[in-house]
Amino acid sequence: MSVTLDPQLRQALAERVRYYNQLGIYDFYRRETTVEIEAPPIEESAQPEIQEEMTPRSATAKPLQPLPQLDSSQPKPESGVTDRAQALKIIREDIGDCTRCVLHKQGRHQIVFGVGNPNAELMFIGEAPGADEDIKGEPFVGRAGQLLNNMIKAMGIQREDVYIANIIKCRPPGNRTPERDECETCSPFLMRQIAVVKPKVIVALGAVAAKTLLAINAPMMEMRGRWYDFRGTKLAVTYHPAFLLRDPKQKKEAWKDLQMVMKELGWKVPAKPTE
């Protein structure tokens, strides 16, 4: 007997896999079953096979292919522009109505460039826009964005004091994980944003952002709690707000990460975060 998964079930399974990925669990094993399940073709990275027994990856970080370096031999349009807000505007204009990867043909409404203080000391980088962000054109405006706002306020600052962006600037269909070629196509613009803002600290939100930026494959528990040198800028890793909405018990761990960031920036560290 064959069973076809309905779209809602497939979406639920994808969300569950993403949840386990954030915990550092990637390998799944399926017990033998007498029921054959046939599903229509879908993106492999968006809907990995769900199995009943799970084992975490080795704690040893595995190197990944790093993101492309900026070509310093070719001057960028924003080169020589001292006003950082104007320089960011030039980068956005350079992106245009982007058709450089397949995402522009997969339901994207608009590009989600980045938002915040162009002179920020602190920059947050997430994975990709979601549905709310795709509609508004601004990163982190949905439920996860509201939680990120609360996290920022707990640090004693406002959303307007930091700069927020994503690894890619277009929403993947069904909020699937960005493909490698999509990250490579979009990353040069993110690197230019970082070069303009010149933050003292970058915080990678979630496993996908951390692994893409650092070019390592390791569980979150190994990546958190330490500093990385990202092209001359200090980088820390913490949980994505969407993951914290699914597992609120990890908010205490995320707060530890933010305390580490505040200490590095020389900011006053509150005794406890405000809810």
DASUL-V657860 format. One record per residue. N is the residue number from 0. PSI is psi in whole degrees, -180 to 180 (NA if undefined). Layout:
{{N:PSI} {N:PSI}}
This chain:
{{0:137} {1:142} {2:131} {3:126} {4:132} {5:159} {6:-38} {7:-41} {8:-42} {9:-41} {10:-41} {11:-41} {12:-39} {13:-42} {14:-38} {15:-41} {16:-43} {17:-38} {18:-47} {19:-34} {20:-41} {21:-27} {22:-6} {23:15} {24:123} {25:-28} {26:130} {27:148} {28:134} {29:134} {30:151} {31:141} {32:155} {33:-6} {34:122} {35:125} {36:125} {37:122} {38:150} {39:156} {40:132} {41:168} {42:130} {43:-42} {44:-23} {45:-36} {46:66} {47:157} {48:131} {49:129} {50:166} {51:-24} {52:136} {53:143} {54:135} {55:154} {56:166} {57:146} {58:-11} {59:126} {60:137} {61:132} {62:144} {63:171} {64:121} {65:159} {66:153} {67:142} {68:152} {69:138} {70:99} {71:-15} {72:-19} {73:110} {74:138} {75:155} {76:-28} {77:-4} {78:134} {79:-8} {80:117} {81:-27} {82:112} {83:-36} {84:-41} {85:-38} {86:-41} {87:-38} {88:-38} {89:-40} {90:-43} {91:-41} {92:-33} {93:-34} {94:-41} {95:-153} {96:78} {97:134} {98:27} {99:-22} {100:178} {101:-15} {102:-26} {103:-15} {104:6} {105:35} {106:4} {107:134} {108:-44} {109:164} {110:137} {111:99} {112:-60} {113:162} {114:152} {115:-164} {116:118} {117:-13} {118:24} {119:143} {120:-24} {121:133} {122:130} {123:135} {124:119} {125:-163} {126:-63} {127:159} {128:149} {129:-165} {130:-45} {131:-41} {132:-38} {133:-33} {134:-45} {135:-26} {136:21} {137:138} {138:146} {139:66} {140:-7} {141:-154} {142:-42} {143:-36} {144:-38} {145:-39} {146:-41} {147:-40} {148:-43} {149:-37} {150:-41} {151:-42} {152:-36} {153:-24} {154:-3} {155:17} {156:-179} {157:163} {158:-36} {159:-11} {160:-15} {161:173} {162:137} {163:133} {164:180} {165:163} {166:-46} {167:162} {168:5} {169:145} {170:124} {171:147} {172:133} {173:17} {174:32} {175:165} {176:136} {177:141} {178:159} {179:-43} {180:-30} {181:-42} {182:-43} {183:-34} {184:-38} {185:-26} {186:-34} {187:-34} {188:-38} {189:-42} {190:-37} {191:-38} {192:-46} {193:-41} {194:-33} {195:-49} {196:-38} {197:55} {198:153} {199:-32} {200:138} {201:136} {202:117} {203:122} {204:103} {205:164} {206:-41} {207:-47} {208:-44} {209:-48} {210:-36} {211:-44} {212:-41} {213:-12} {214:41} {215:153} {216:101} {217:155} {218:156} {219:-40} {220:-25} {221:-35} {222:-29} {223:162} {224:17} {225:165} {226:145} {227:151} {228:110} {229:93} {230:44} {231:-4} {232:140} {233:136} {234:134} {235:159} {236:136} {237:176} {238:148} {239:139} {240:-34} {241:-36} {242:-38} {243:-30} {244:-33} {245:-28} {246:77} {247:-21} {248:-22} {249:-1} {250:-34} {251:-38} {252:-40} {253:-37} {254:-36} {255:-41} {256:-42} {257:-34} {258:-40} {259:-40} {260:-45} {261:-41} {262:-41} {263:-36} {264:-6} {265:22} {266:154} {267:132} {268:113} {269:151} {270:-38} {271:150} {272:148} {273:143} {274:NA}}
